Amino acid sequence: MIDVSFDFQNEVGGKDSDRYSPTLQEYHRILWSKPLPNGNIFKLDKISQNRLHHKSNLGEFYLSSDRAITSFWKRKSFEHITSKLPLDQLKQYDQITDTIGGIVIWPSNRVGTRQTINGARGFNRMISDRLDLTIECIRLYYLGQSSPLTETFELYSDFFDLFDNFEGYIKFFLLQDAVTEDFNEVKIAKPFDNFKSSPVPRNVEEFLQYKDKTIEFVKLRNRRIENYAKTL
């Protein structure tokens, strides 16, 4: 059973739920062990506390969890914004985005000394750990167009090849609520200017718009995941 309201952070206390939550790892194993667009089964096995593994004629893949929605508000540079907002509202924001609807998996094996996808999207200032912008980079990757994450994605081309195209990737990971119905556009929150400057909210208005849009996405994806889980 998948409980889309489950609080993984509460399960592990102050630790990182991506690394230490057994429930989260089991949810990932259940949800993403499924047929790929080509019909082959992408079966995942737990091989350590925080790693999932697949090996078949498709290749060998190591995957790990990523709480993919950054809420920004705990950053020291955000004090000029958070000081104007109720703390309980901000904590509730984290509670919502820390549910399974705000969490994804990425390949976790490092290629040489290069960053993983999880690391690159967090450290790249044009992405700033935002999931919507990461998904936009994935869309551009499948179109053969450049983005701030192109070089990183190319390191894991075998992973992205599993899904054939952007639509296949989105459908597999139940991310339809992040894109338009025709899969041609990503629903991107403000601020965003096509990767020309920092996408970090600069004032209360921008932060609230970003917060509301990400909460809406997580709730919709939770509903989608819940409905899918009922079919398993």
Residue frames as a rotation matrix with the C-alpha (Angstrom) as fourth column:
MET 1
0.572 0.821 0.000 0.00
0.821 -0.572 0.000 0.00
0.000 0.000 -1.000 0.00
ILE 2
-0.547 -0.705 0.450 1.21
0.703 -0.680 -0.211 3.50
0.455 0.201 0.868 -0.85
ASP 3
0.408 0.607 -0.682 0.25
0.861 -0.504 0.067 6.22
-0.303 -0.614 -0.729 1.63
VAL 4
0.088 -0.387 0.918 0.72
0.751 -0.579 -0.316 9.48
0.654 0.717 0.240 -0.27
SER 5
0.720 0.173 0.673 0.49
-0.239 -0.848 0.473 11.48
0.652 -0.501 -0.569 2.96
PHE 6
0.742 -0.447 -0.499 3.27
0.662 0.604 0.444 9.51
0.103 -0.660 0.745 4.68
ASP 7
0.862 -0.467 0.196 5.83
-0.493 -0.863 0.108 11.75
0.119 -0.190 -0.975 6.41
PHE 8
0.647 -0.675 -0.354 9.21
0.425 0.705 -0.568 10.23
0.633 0.217 0.743 5.60
GLN 9
-0.209 -0.744 0.634 11.07
-0.227 -0.594 -0.772 12.90
0.951 -0.305 -0.045 7.56
ASN 10
0.333 0.416 0.846 9.09
-0.915 -0.075 0.397 12.06
0.229 -0.906 0.355 10.68
GLU 11
0.963 0.040 -0.267 10.12
-0.025 0.998 0.058 8.43
0.269 -0.050 0.962 10.24
VAL 12
0.321 -0.935 -0.154 13.84
0.733 0.348 -0.585 9.27
0.600 0.075 0.797 10.37
GLY 13
0.484 -0.111 -0.868 13.81
0.710 -0.530 0.463 12.27
-0.512 -0.840 -0.178 12.71
GLY 14
0.602 -0.294 -0.742 16.45
-0.317 -0.941 0.116 14.80
-0.733 0.166 -0.660 11.75
LYS 15
-0.388 -0.782 0.488 18.19
0.174 0.457 0.872 12.50
-0.905 0.423 -0.041 9.28
ASP 16
-0.572 0.110 -0.813 17.95
-0.776 -0.393 0.493 12.63
-0.266 0.913 0.310 5.49
SER 17
0.252 0.771 0.585 14.89
-0.448 0.629 -0.635 10.60
-0.858 -0.102 0.504 4.48
ASP 18
0.641 -0.087 -0.763 16.34
-0.744 0.176 -0.645 10.02
0.191 0.980 0.048 0.98
ARG 19
-0.311 -0.896 -0.319 19.11
-0.671 0.444 -0.594 8.07
0.673 0.029 -0.739 2.66
TYR 20
-0.932 -0.249 0.262 17.54
-0.354 0.472 -0.807 6.63
0.077 -0.845 -0.529 5.80
SER 21
-0.147 0.956 0.253 13.80
-0.866 -0.001 -0.500 6.08
-0.478 -0.293 0.828 5.24
PRO 22
-0.874 -0.152 0.462 13.07
0.007 0.946 0.325 2.39
-0.486 0.287 -0.825 4.59
THR 23
0.077 0.984 0.163 9.47
0.450 0.111 -0.886 3.25
-0.890 0.142 -0.434 3.70
LEU 24
0.439 0.033 -0.898 10.54
-0.587 -0.746 -0.314 5.73
-0.680 0.665 -0.309 1.03
GLN 25
-0.620 -0.734 -0.277 12.92
-0.710 0.374 0.596 3.24
-0.334 0.566 -0.754 -0.55
GLU 26
-0.694 0.428 0.579 10.19
0.370 0.902 -0.224 0.58
-0.618 0.059 -0.784 -0.57
TYR 27
0.389 0.844 -0.369 7.71
0.085 -0.432 -0.898 3.02
-0.917 0.318 -0.240 -2.17
HIS 28
0.050 -0.462 -0.885 10.22
-0.891 -0.421 0.170 3.72
-0.451 0.781 -0.433 -4.94
ARG 29
-0.875 -0.422 0.237 10.79
-0.305 0.861 0.407 -0.01
-0.376 0.284 -0.882 -5.47
ILE 30
-0.307 0.856 0.415 7.05
0.523 0.516 -0.678 -0.67
-0.795 0.008 -0.607 -5.72
LEU 31
0.475 0.622 -0.622 6.16
-0.069 -0.678 -0.732 2.31
-0.877 0.391 -0.280 -7.90
TRP 32
0.318 -0.436 -0.842 8.99
-0.883 -0.459 -0.095 2.17
-0.345 0.774 -0.531 -10.43
SER 33
-0.793 -0.378 0.478 9.25
-0.175 0.893 0.415 -1.60
-0.583 0.246 -0.774 -10.91
LYS 34
0.305 0.951 -0.044 7.02
-0.081 -0.020 -0.997 -1.59
-0.949 0.307 0.071 -13.96
PRO 35
0.315 -0.159 0.936 6.96
0.879 0.421 -0.225 -2.02
-0.358 0.893 0.272 -17.75
LEU 36
-0.542 -0.551 -0.634 9.00
0.131 -0.801 0.584 0.44
-0.830 0.233 0.507 -19.79
PRO 37
0.119 0.613 -0.781 7.58
-0.730 -0.480 -0.488 1.97
-0.673 0.628 0.390 -22.99
ASN 38
-0.367 -0.328 -0.871 9.17
-0.881 0.422 0.212 -0.88
0.298 0.845 -0.443 -24.97
GLY 39
0.562 0.728 -0.393 7.36
-0.528 0.681 0.507 -3.47
0.636 -0.077 0.768 -22.84
ASN 40
-0.177 -0.707 -0.685 10.39
0.303 0.623 -0.721 -4.72
0.936 -0.335 0.103 -20.90
ILE 41
0.821 0.484 -0.302 10.02
0.393 -0.096 0.914 -4.84
0.414 -0.870 -0.269 -17.13
PHE 42
-0.071 -0.812 0.579 12.23
-0.237 -0.550 -0.801 -2.44
0.969 -0.194 -0.154 -15.18
LYS 43
0.736 0.360 -0.574 12.46
0.367 0.500 0.784 -4.49
0.569 -0.788 0.236 -11.99
LEU 44
0.091 -0.678 0.730 14.18
-0.561 -0.640 -0.525 -2.77
0.823 -0.361 -0.439 -9.07
ASP 45
0.496 -0.038 -0.867 15.85
0.599 0.738 0.311 -4.50
0.628 -0.674 0.389 -6.15
LYS 46
0.886 -0.229 0.403 17.08
-0.439 -0.694 0.571 -3.01
0.149 -0.683 -0.715 -2.89
ILE 47
0.478 -0.784 -0.396 20.83
0.420 0.600 -0.681 -3.49
0.772 0.159 0.616 -2.56
SER 48
-0.705 -0.645 -0.295 21.61
0.575 -0.277 -0.770 -1.11
0.415 -0.713 0.566 0.29
GLN 49
-0.452 0.517 -0.727 19.97
0.678 -0.331 -0.657 1.30
-0.580 -0.790 -0.200 2.68
ASN 50
0.151 0.497 -0.854 19.41
-0.103 -0.852 -0.514 3.91
-0.983 0.166 -0.078 0.00
ARG 51
-0.573 -0.387 -0.722 20.13
-0.737 -0.142 0.661 2.33
-0.358 0.911 -0.204 -3.39
LEU 52
0.537 0.722 0.437 17.99
-0.265 0.636 -0.725 0.46
-0.801 0.274 0.532 -5.87
HIS 53
-0.546 -0.829 -0.122 19.42
-0.498 0.204 0.843 -1.68
-0.674 0.521 -0.524 -8.63
HIS 54
0.736 0.674 0.071 18.37
-0.338 0.456 -0.823 -3.07
-0.587 0.582 0.564 -11.99
LYS 55
-0.480 -0.854 -0.200 20.38
-0.652 0.195 0.732 -5.45
-0.587 0.482 -0.651 -14.17
SER 56
0.435 0.587 0.682 19.12
0.173 0.689 -0.704 -7.10
-0.884 0.424 0.198 -17.34
ASN 57
-0.088 -0.430 0.898 19.72
0.970 0.170 0.176 -7.05
-0.228 0.887 0.402 -21.07
LEU 58
0.808 0.422 0.410 18.68
0.496 -0.864 -0.087 -3.38
0.318 0.274 -0.908 -20.83
GLY 59
-0.029 -0.862 0.506 21.82
-0.075 -0.503 -0.861 -2.61
0.997 -0.063 -0.050 -18.84
GLU 60
-0.100 -0.080 -0.992 22.77
0.936 0.330 -0.121 -2.07
0.337 -0.941 0.042 -15.23
PHE 61
-0.042 0.223 0.974 21.40
0.008 -0.975 0.223 0.88
0.999 0.018 0.039 -13.26
TYR 62
-0.507 -0.101 -0.856 21.87
0.853 0.086 -0.515 2.17
0.126 -0.991 0.043 -9.73
LEU 63
-0.124 0.599 0.791 19.21
0.221 -0.760 0.611 4.59
0.967 0.250 -0.038 -8.53
SER 64
-0.660 -0.046 -0.750 18.57
0.751 -0.022 -0.660 6.62
0.014 -0.999 0.049 -5.41
SER 65
0.323 0.940 -0.109 15.90
0.946 -0.316 0.074 8.93
0.035 -0.127 -0.991 -4.02
ASP 66
-0.841 -0.505 0.192 15.81
0.497 -0.863 -0.095 12.72
0.214 0.015 0.977 -4.29
ARG 67
0.119 0.817 -0.564 13.39
0.788 -0.424 -0.447 15.01
-0.604 -0.391 -0.694 -2.48
ALA 68
-0.371 -0.419 0.829 13.08
0.929 -0.177 0.326 17.08
0.010 0.891 0.455 -5.60
ILE 69
0.493 0.594 0.635 11.08
0.538 -0.782 0.314 20.15
0.684 0.186 -0.706 -4.55
THR 70
-0.627 -0.715 -0.309 13.25
0.719 -0.378 -0.583 22.81
0.300 -0.588 0.751 -3.00
SER 71
0.450 0.865 -0.222 11.32
0.879 -0.384 0.285 25.14
0.161 -0.323 -0.932 -0.70
PHE 72
0.015 -0.600 0.800 14.13
0.420 -0.722 -0.550 27.74
0.907 0.344 0.241 -0.46
TRP 73
0.655 0.443 0.612 12.89
-0.122 -0.737 0.664 29.19
0.745 -0.510 -0.429 2.83
LYS 74
0.896 -0.341 -0.285 15.55
0.396 0.322 0.860 27.68
-0.201 -0.883 0.424 5.10
ARG 75
0.099 -0.886 0.453 18.35
0.870 -0.145 -0.472 29.43
0.484 0.441 0.756 3.23
LYS 76
-0.177 -0.255 -0.951 19.96
0.794 -0.608 0.015 32.27
-0.582 -0.752 0.310 5.16
SER 77
-0.970 -0.241 0.025 19.75
0.199 -0.733 0.650 34.43
-0.138 0.636 0.759 2.05
PHE 78
-0.436 0.888 0.148 15.97
0.448 0.072 0.891 34.06
0.780 0.454 -0.430 2.25
GLU 79
-0.559 0.191 -0.807 15.52
0.810 -0.081 -0.581 35.72
-0.177 -0.978 -0.109 5.63
HIS 80
-0.918 0.204 -0.339 14.26
-0.226 -0.974 0.025 38.95
-0.326 0.099 0.940 4.04
ILE 81
-0.467 0.780 -0.417 11.35
-0.509 0.149 0.848 36.89
0.723 0.608 0.327 2.65
THR 82
-0.262 0.357 -0.897 10.70
0.498 0.846 0.191 34.29
0.827 -0.396 -0.399 5.35
SER 83
-0.903 -0.116 -0.413 10.66
0.423 -0.401 -0.812 36.90
-0.071 -0.908 0.412 8.11
LYS 84
-0.743 0.654 -0.143 7.45
-0.666 -0.743 0.060 38.25
-0.067 0.140 0.988 6.56
LEU 85
-0.081 0.701 -0.709 5.65
-0.548 0.562 0.619 34.88
0.832 0.439 0.338 6.49
PRO 86
0.544 0.357 0.760 4.13
-0.838 0.283 0.467 32.68
-0.048 -0.890 0.453 9.25
LEU 87
-0.522 -0.841 0.141 6.50
-0.841 0.535 0.076 29.90
-0.139 -0.079 -0.987 10.29
ASP 88
-0.252 0.483 0.838 3.70
-0.153 0.836 -0.528 27.32
-0.956 -0.261 -0.137 10.47
GLN 89
0.780 0.514 -0.356 2.85
-0.383 -0.058 -0.922 28.07
-0.495 0.856 0.152 6.82
LEU 90
0.164 -0.826 -0.539 6.44
-0.961 -0.010 -0.277 27.41
0.224 0.563 -0.795 5.81
LYS 91
-0.660 -0.386 0.645 6.64
-0.598 0.790 -0.138 24.19
-0.456 -0.477 -0.752 7.81
GLN 92
0.268 0.843 0.467 3.40
-0.143 0.514 -0.846 22.99
-0.953 0.160 0.259 6.23
TYR 93
0.632 -0.146 -0.761 4.96
-0.772 -0.201 -0.603 23.67
-0.065 0.969 -0.239 2.84
ASP 94
-0.459 -0.884 -0.090 7.80
-0.881 0.466 -0.083 21.29
0.115 0.041 -0.993 3.69
GLN 95
-0.431 0.349 0.832 5.39
-0.346 0.788 -0.510 18.64
-0.833 -0.508 -0.218 4.97
ILE 96
0.667 0.741 -0.078 3.53
-0.304 0.175 -0.936 18.64
-0.680 0.649 0.342 1.67
THR 97
0.597 -0.464 -0.654 6.58
-0.766 -0.089 -0.637 18.63
0.237 0.881 -0.408 -0.60
ASP 98
-0.505 -0.794 0.338 8.28
-0.858 0.502 -0.104 15.90
-0.087 -0.342 -0.936 1.44
THR 99
0.306 0.646 0.699 5.53
-0.378 0.757 -0.533 13.42
-0.874 -0.102 0.476 0.52
ILE 100
-0.142 -0.432 0.891 6.06
0.508 0.740 0.440 10.93
-0.849 0.515 0.114 -2.31
GLY 101
0.715 0.515 0.474 4.56
0.665 -0.288 -0.689 13.34
-0.218 0.808 -0.548 -4.88
GLY 102
0.901 -0.420 -0.104 7.55
-0.431 -0.895 -0.117 15.62
-0.044 0.151 -0.988 -4.45
ILE 103
0.116 -0.872 0.476 10.18
-0.549 0.343 0.762 12.90
-0.828 -0.350 -0.439 -4.64
VAL 104
0.803 0.069 -0.592 11.88
-0.575 0.350 -0.739 11.25
0.156 0.934 0.321 -7.62
ILE 105
0.556 -0.717 0.421 14.73
0.229 0.619 0.751 8.84
-0.799 -0.321 0.508 -8.33
TRP 106
0.701 -0.464 -0.542 17.86
-0.713 -0.434 -0.550 9.45
0.020 0.772 -0.635 -10.40
PRO 107
0.626 -0.641 -0.444 20.86
0.347 0.739 -0.577 7.36
0.699 0.207 0.685 -11.40
SER 108
0.972 -0.191 0.135 23.18
-0.205 -0.424 0.882 7.44
-0.111 -0.885 -0.452 -8.39
ASN 109
0.470 -0.856 0.213 26.43
0.792 0.516 0.325 6.08
-0.388 0.016 0.921 -9.82
ARG 110
0.518 -0.392 -0.760 29.11
-0.319 -0.913 0.254 8.69
-0.794 0.111 -0.598 -10.42
VAL 111
0.859 -0.305 0.411 30.80
0.504 0.364 -0.783 8.78
0.089 0.880 0.466 -13.80
GLY 112
-0.091 -0.962 0.259 34.43
0.606 -0.260 -0.752 9.49
0.791 0.088 0.606 -13.04
THR 113
-0.755 -0.217 -0.618 34.59
0.636 -0.470 -0.612 12.64
-0.157 -0.856 0.493 -10.93
ARG 114
-0.749 0.514 0.418 31.53
-0.074 -0.692 0.718 14.23
0.658 0.507 0.557 -12.52
GLN 115
-0.727 0.564 0.391 28.46
-0.592 -0.227 -0.773 15.19
-0.347 -0.794 0.499 -10.53
THR 116
-0.697 0.641 0.321 25.37
0.667 0.744 -0.037 12.99
-0.262 0.188 -0.946 -10.52
ILE 117
-0.310 0.688 0.657 22.07
0.484 -0.480 0.731 14.45
0.818 0.545 -0.185 -11.75
ASN 118
0.616 0.547 -0.567 21.04
0.742 -0.161 0.651 15.07
0.265 -0.822 -0.505 -8.16
GLY 119
0.018 -0.714 -0.700 24.25
0.774 -0.433 0.462 16.96
-0.633 -0.550 0.544 -7.45
ALA 120
-0.777 -0.393 0.491 24.34
0.628 -0.525 0.575 18.90
0.032 0.755 0.655 -10.71
ARG 121
-0.026 0.845 0.535 20.80
0.555 -0.432 0.711 20.23
0.831 0.316 -0.457 -10.48
GLY 122
0.694 0.246 -0.676 21.48
0.719 -0.280 0.636 21.37
-0.032 -0.928 -0.371 -6.92
PHE 123
-0.037 -0.843 -0.537 24.76
0.641 -0.432 0.635 23.12
-0.767 -0.321 0.556 -7.64
ASN 124
-0.598 -0.152 0.787 23.90
0.771 -0.380 0.511 24.67
0.222 0.912 0.344 -11.01
ARG 125
-0.769 0.235 -0.594 22.76
0.204 -0.791 -0.577 28.23
-0.605 -0.565 0.561 -10.29
MET 126
-0.758 0.515 -0.400 20.49
-0.632 -0.426 0.648 28.26
0.163 0.744 0.648 -13.34
ILE 127
-0.265 0.657 -0.706 18.54
0.119 0.749 0.652 25.31
0.957 0.089 -0.277 -11.88
SER 128
-0.591 -0.081 0.803 18.89
-0.694 -0.457 -0.557 25.91
0.412 -0.886 0.213 -8.13
ASP 129
-0.980 0.089 0.175 17.47
-0.019 0.843 -0.537 22.46
-0.196 -0.530 -0.825 -7.33
ARG 130
-0.248 0.949 -0.194 14.10
-0.764 -0.314 -0.564 23.25
-0.596 0.008 0.803 -8.92
LEU 131
-0.385 0.161 0.909 12.25
0.277 0.959 -0.053 20.20
-0.880 0.231 -0.414 -10.24
ASP 132
0.697 0.717 -0.004 10.26
0.218 -0.217 -0.951 22.11
-0.683 0.662 -0.308 -12.87
LEU 133
0.530 -0.578 -0.620 13.47
-0.808 -0.567 -0.162 23.44
-0.258 0.587 -0.768 -14.41
THR 134
-0.522 -0.671 0.527 15.08
-0.485 0.741 0.464 20.00
-0.702 -0.014 -0.712 -14.22
ILE 135
0.052 0.641 0.765 12.11
0.472 0.660 -0.585 18.58
-0.880 0.391 -0.268 -16.13
GLU 136
0.860 0.187 -0.475 12.46
-0.260 -0.640 -0.723 21.38
-0.440 0.745 -0.501 -18.70
CYS 137
-0.081 -0.966 -0.244 16.10
-0.914 -0.025 0.404 20.35
-0.396 0.256 -0.882 -19.14
ILE 138
-0.492 -0.016 0.870 14.96
0.058 0.997 0.051 16.75
-0.868 0.076 -0.490 -19.67
ARG 139
0.623 0.768 0.150 12.48
0.281 -0.041 -0.959 17.92
-0.730 0.640 -0.241 -22.31
LEU 140
0.655 -0.446 -0.610 15.24
-0.711 -0.637 -0.298 19.80
-0.256 0.629 -0.734 -24.12
TYR 141
-0.386 -0.825 0.413 17.57
-0.621 0.564 0.545 16.80
-0.682 -0.046 -0.730 -23.84
TYR 142
-0.118 0.416 0.902 15.11
0.415 0.846 -0.335 14.55
-0.902 0.335 -0.272 -25.65
LEU 143
0.895 0.442 -0.062 14.76
0.162 -0.451 -0.878 17.22
-0.416 0.775 -0.475 -28.35
GLY 144
0.297 -0.878 0.376 18.54
0.951 0.235 -0.202 17.35
0.089 0.418 0.904 -28.78
GLN 145
0.506 -0.065 0.860 18.69
0.103 -0.986 -0.135 20.93
0.857 0.157 -0.492 -27.52
SER 146
-0.485 -0.837 -0.252 21.13
0.421 0.030 -0.907 22.32
0.767 -0.546 0.338 -24.97
SER 147
0.740 0.606 0.292 20.37
-0.015 -0.420 0.907 23.28
0.673 -0.676 -0.302 -21.37
PRO 148
0.238 -0.679 0.695 22.35
-0.920 -0.388 -0.064 23.81
0.313 -0.624 -0.716 -18.16
LEU 149
0.218 -0.106 0.970 22.14
-0.640 0.735 0.224 20.05
-0.737 -0.670 0.093 -17.50
THR 150
0.775 0.141 -0.616 22.91
-0.614 0.396 -0.683 18.69
0.147 0.907 0.394 -20.98
GLU 151
-0.131 -0.933 -0.336 26.42
-0.710 0.325 -0.625 17.48
0.692 0.156 -0.705 -20.18
THR 152
-0.607 -0.031 0.794 25.24
-0.717 0.452 -0.531 15.74
-0.342 -0.891 -0.297 -17.03
PHE 153
0.452 0.863 0.226 22.32
-0.614 0.484 -0.623 14.04
-0.647 0.143 0.749 -18.77
GLU 154
0.525 -0.302 -0.796 24.65
-0.731 0.320 -0.603 12.80
0.437 0.898 -0.052 -21.52
LEU 155
-0.596 -0.756 0.272 26.59
-0.778 0.459 -0.430 10.87
0.200 -0.468 -0.861 -18.87
TYR 156
-0.628 0.476 0.615 23.39
-0.171 0.687 -0.707 8.92
-0.759 -0.549 -0.350 -18.18
SER 157
-0.435 0.449 -0.781 22.11
-0.900 -0.235 0.366 8.58
-0.019 0.862 0.506 -21.74
ASP 158
-0.831 0.115 -0.545 21.52
-0.023 0.971 0.239 4.84
0.556 0.211 -0.804 -21.21
PHE 159
-0.746 0.592 -0.306 19.03
0.441 0.096 -0.892 5.70
-0.499 -0.800 -0.333 -18.45
PHE 160
-0.310 0.648 -0.695 17.12
-0.501 -0.733 -0.461 8.23
-0.808 0.205 0.552 -20.56
ASP 161
-0.709 0.002 -0.705 17.14
-0.665 0.328 0.670 5.83
0.233 0.945 -0.232 -23.52
LEU 162
-0.935 0.349 0.057 14.97
0.289 0.846 -0.447 3.46
-0.204 -0.402 -0.893 -21.46
PHE 163
-0.232 0.911 -0.341 11.96
0.322 -0.259 -0.911 5.75
-0.918 -0.321 -0.233 -21.91
ASP 164
-0.041 0.131 0.991 12.33
0.981 0.191 0.015 6.41
-0.188 0.973 -0.136 -25.68
ASN 165
-0.351 -0.003 0.936 11.27
0.451 -0.877 0.166 10.06
0.821 0.480 0.309 -25.49
PHE 166
-0.883 -0.023 0.469 10.07
-0.319 -0.704 -0.635 12.82
0.345 -0.710 0.614 -23.18
GLU 167
0.083 0.992 0.094 6.48
-0.865 0.025 0.501 11.59
0.495 -0.123 0.860 -23.13
GLY 168
0.375 0.004 -0.927 7.67
0.111 0.993 0.049 8.11
0.920 -0.122 0.372 -22.20
TYR 169
-0.686 -0.694 -0.219 9.78
0.360 -0.062 -0.931 9.48
0.632 -0.717 0.292 -19.35
ILE 170
-0.693 0.473 0.544 6.96
-0.657 -0.726 -0.205 11.66
0.298 -0.500 0.814 -17.99
LYS 171
0.346 0.897 -0.273 4.39
-0.696 0.441 0.567 8.87
0.629 -0.006 0.777 -18.11
PHE 172
0.040 -0.395 -0.918 6.71
0.297 0.882 -0.366 6.32
0.954 -0.258 0.152 -16.52
PHE 173
-0.781 -0.459 -0.424 7.40
0.534 -0.138 -0.834 8.49
0.324 -0.878 0.353 -13.47
LEU 174
0.117 0.967 -0.226 3.82
0.978 -0.072 0.195 9.84
0.172 -0.244 -0.954 -13.27
LEU 175
-0.581 -0.441 -0.684 4.93
0.542 -0.837 0.080 13.43
-0.607 -0.324 0.725 -13.85
GLN 176
-0.317 0.501 0.806 2.07
0.894 -0.127 0.431 14.39
0.318 0.856 -0.407 -16.19
ASP 177
0.681 0.657 -0.324 0.95
0.731 -0.636 0.246 17.19
-0.045 -0.404 -0.914 -13.88
ALA 178
0.041 -0.756 -0.653 4.25
0.355 -0.600 0.717 18.98
-0.934 -0.262 0.244 -14.53
VAL 179
-0.918 -0.396 0.036 3.58
0.138 -0.233 0.963 19.33
-0.372 0.888 0.269 -18.27
THR 180
-0.305 0.821 -0.483 0.85
-0.879 -0.438 -0.189 20.30
-0.366 0.367 0.855 -20.71
GLU 181
0.453 0.621 0.640 -1.47
-0.373 0.784 -0.496 17.60
-0.810 -0.014 0.587 -22.09
ASP 182
0.971 -0.093 -0.220 0.45
-0.187 0.276 -0.943 17.42
0.149 0.957 0.251 -25.38
PHE 183
0.651 -0.754 -0.090 3.79
0.617 0.457 0.641 17.06
-0.442 -0.472 0.763 -23.53
ASN 184
0.382 -0.492 0.783 5.20
0.718 -0.375 -0.586 20.00
0.582 0.786 0.210 -25.49
GLU 185
-0.006 -0.358 0.934 5.66
-0.312 -0.886 -0.342 22.37
0.950 -0.294 -0.106 -22.56
VAL 186
-0.436 -0.175 -0.883 6.64
0.773 0.430 -0.467 22.20
0.461 -0.886 -0.052 -18.90
LYS 187
0.667 0.691 0.280 4.55
0.373 -0.635 0.676 24.13
0.645 -0.346 -0.681 -16.42
ILE 188
-0.312 -0.930 -0.194 7.27
0.762 -0.123 -0.636 26.37
0.567 -0.346 0.747 -15.04
ALA 189
0.607 0.479 -0.634 6.83
0.783 -0.495 0.376 28.57
-0.133 -0.725 -0.676 -11.99
LYS 190
0.573 -0.419 0.704 8.12
0.006 -0.857 -0.515 32.13
0.820 0.299 -0.489 -11.88
PRO 191
0.485 -0.246 -0.839 10.77
-0.633 -0.761 -0.143 33.45
-0.604 0.600 -0.524 -11.82
PHE 192
0.093 -0.498 0.862 12.16
0.541 0.752 0.376 31.98
-0.836 0.431 0.340 -15.04
ASP 193
0.571 0.045 -0.820 13.76
-0.529 -0.743 -0.409 33.65
-0.628 0.667 -0.400 -18.06
ASN 194
0.967 -0.105 -0.232 14.96
-0.123 0.604 -0.787 30.69
0.223 0.790 0.571 -20.11
PHE 195
0.655 -0.714 -0.247 18.05
0.744 0.552 0.377 30.00
-0.133 -0.431 0.893 -17.98
LYS 196
0.298 -0.544 0.784 19.47
0.379 -0.687 -0.621 33.50
0.876 0.482 0.001 -18.36
SER 197
-0.348 -0.388 0.853 19.54
-0.613 -0.594 -0.521 34.34
0.709 -0.705 -0.031 -14.65
SER 198
-0.993 -0.109 0.050 18.94
-0.106 0.592 -0.799 32.86
0.057 -0.799 -0.599 -11.22
PRO 199
-0.322 0.930 -0.176 15.49
0.002 0.187 0.982 31.22
0.947 0.316 -0.062 -10.83
VAL 200
-0.624 0.061 -0.779 15.40
0.769 0.227 -0.598 31.83
0.140 -0.972 -0.188 -7.08
PRO 201
0.460 0.861 0.218 12.38
0.762 -0.509 0.401 33.91
0.456 -0.018 -0.890 -5.94
ARG 202
-0.520 -0.758 0.395 13.46
0.525 -0.648 -0.552 37.48
0.674 -0.080 0.734 -5.16
ASN 203
-0.756 0.338 0.561 10.55
-0.581 -0.741 -0.336 38.72
0.302 -0.580 0.757 -3.06
VAL 204
-0.645 0.552 0.529 7.50
-0.290 0.464 -0.837 37.56
-0.707 -0.693 -0.139 -1.12
GLU 205
0.313 0.839 -0.446 5.19
-0.760 -0.060 -0.647 37.70
-0.570 0.541 0.619 -4.14
GLU 206
0.052 -0.371 -0.927 7.46
-0.861 0.454 -0.229 35.52
0.506 0.810 -0.296 -6.29
PHE 207
-0.895 -0.420 0.150 8.03
-0.430 0.724 -0.539 33.08
0.117 -0.547 -0.829 -3.44
LEU 208
-0.354 0.846 0.397 4.30
-0.410 0.241 -0.880 32.68
-0.841 -0.475 0.261 -2.76
GLN 209
0.451 0.478 -0.753 3.63
-0.878 0.089 -0.470 32.10
-0.158 0.874 0.460 -6.47
TYR 210
-0.343 -0.685 -0.643 6.39
-0.700 0.643 -0.310 29.49
0.626 0.344 -0.700 -6.57
LYS 211
-0.881 0.026 0.473 5.15
-0.389 0.531 -0.753 27.87
-0.271 -0.847 -0.457 -3.34
ASP 212
0.028 0.994 0.109 1.55
-0.619 0.103 -0.778 27.65
-0.785 -0.046 0.618 -4.53
LYS 213
0.407 0.100 -0.908 2.52
-0.890 0.267 -0.369 26.18
0.205 0.959 0.198 -7.90
THR 214
-0.595 -0.693 -0.407 4.79
-0.557 0.721 -0.413 23.53
0.580 -0.019 -0.815 -6.40
ILE 215
-0.715 0.429 0.552 2.21
-0.403 0.392 -0.827 22.57
-0.572 -0.813 -0.108 -3.77
GLU 216
0.334 0.879 -0.341 -0.42
-0.801 0.074 -0.594 22.21
-0.496 0.472 0.729 -6.49
PHE 217
0.079 -0.391 -0.917 1.90
-0.811 0.509 -0.287 19.95
0.579 0.767 -0.277 -8.48
VAL 218
-0.874 -0.479 0.089 2.75
-0.430 0.674 -0.600 17.72
0.227 -0.562 -0.795 -5.50
LYS 219
-0.389 0.810 0.439 -0.91
-0.501 0.214 -0.838 17.30
-0.773 -0.546 0.323 -4.54
LEU 220
0.504 0.577 -0.643 -1.89
-0.844 0.171 -0.508 16.42
-0.183 0.799 0.573 -8.10
ARG 221
-0.189 -0.648 -0.738 0.98
-0.689 0.623 -0.371 13.96
0.700 0.438 -0.564 -8.47
ASN 222
-0.844 -0.050 0.534 0.12
-0.482 0.509 -0.714 12.40
-0.236 -0.860 -0.453 -5.10
ARG 223
0.146 0.979 0.140 -3.39
-0.650 0.202 -0.732 11.80
-0.745 0.016 0.667 -6.38
ARG 224
0.464 -0.039 -0.885 -2.02
-0.832 0.325 -0.451 10.31
0.305 0.945 0.118 -9.59
ILE 225
-0.623 -0.760 -0.187 0.37
-0.596 0.615 -0.517 8.05
0.508 -0.211 -0.835 -7.66
GLU 226
-0.588 0.481 0.651 -2.42
-0.542 0.363 -0.758 6.96
-0.601 -0.798 0.047 -5.32
ASN 227
0.499 0.825 -0.267 -4.66
-0.735 0.239 -0.634 6.03
-0.459 0.513 0.725 -8.25
TYR 228
0.165 -0.530 -0.832 -1.83
-0.764 0.465 -0.448 4.16
0.624 0.709 -0.327 -9.95
ALA 229
-0.770 -0.539 0.342 -0.95
-0.622 0.513 -0.592 2.27
0.144 -0.668 -0.730 -6.76
LYS 230
-0.069 0.844 0.532 -4.52
-0.707 0.335 -0.623 0.98
-0.704 -0.419 0.574 -6.53
THR 231
0.686 0.323 -0.652 -3.97
-0.721 0.425 -0.548 -0.89
0.100 0.846 0.524 -9.80
LEU 232
-0.297 -0.925 -0.236 -0.92
-0.831 0.372 -0.413 -2.79
0.470 0.073 -0.880 -8.54
